Amino acid sequence: MARKPTRAPAKKKQPAAVETSESIEEQTRLFLQSGQKIDVIKSGVSGQTSLAANKHIKLGNKTAASS
């Protein structure tokens, strides 16, 4: 009777970050060559709009504090 494997098969190692950096550099070069421009965004500003309503959280128990 065949044994069941006791662990998951090994996963392939991710490519080195150098390859990723090089591909980003190439994509940026092509983007700029196509006439596009890169917008500079101030630090701390998010490009995502919030879909959730503001939630005001009140800590503590009102009834226990007034007793």
C-alpha positions in Angstrom: 0.0 0.0 0.0 1.4 3.4 -1.0 2.1 6.0 1.7 0.4 9.4 1.6 2.8 12.3 1.5 3.3 13.9 4.9 4.0 17.4 3.7 3.0 19.7 0.8 5.2 19.7 -2.3 7.9 22.3 -2.3 7.0 25.7 -3.9 9.2 27.3 -6.5 11.5 30.1 -5.2 10.3 33.6 -6.1 12.6 35.5 -8.6 15.1 37.9 -7.1 14.1 41.5 -6.5 16.6 42.6 -9.0 14.5 41.1 -11.8 11.5 43.0 -10.5 13.4 46.3 -10.2 14.6 45.9 -13.8 11.2 45.2 -15.1 9.8 48.2 -13.3 12.5 50.4 -14.7 11.7 49.1 -18.2 8.0 49.7 -17.8 8.7 53.2 -16.5 11.0 54.0 -19.5 8.3 52.8 -22.0 5.6 54.8 -20.2 7.6 58.0 -20.4 8.6 57.3 -24.0 4.9 57.0 -24.9 4.4 60.6 -23.9 2.8 60.0 -20.5 4.0 61.8 -17.4 4.4 60.8 -13.8 2.4 62.8 -11.2 4.2 63.5 -8.0 1.9 63.0 -5.0 2.7 64.5 -1.6 3.6 62.1 1.2 0.7 60.9 3.2 -1.9 61.4 0.5 -3.9 58.4 -0.6 -5.3 58.0 -4.1 -8.1 55.8 -2.8 -11.4 57.2 -2.0 -13.0 55.9 1.2 -16.3 54.0 0.6 -16.9 53.5 4.3 -18.7 56.2 6.4 -16.8 57.8 9.2 -17.2 55.8 12.4 -17.1 57.7 15.6 -16.1 55.3 18.4 -16.9 56.2 22.0 -14.8 54.4 24.6 -16.2 53.6 28.0 -19.5 52.8 29.5 -21.7 56.0 29.9 -24.1 54.3 32.4 -21.2 53.1 34.6 -19.4 56.4 34.6 -22.5 58.4 35.7 -23.4 56.1 38.6 
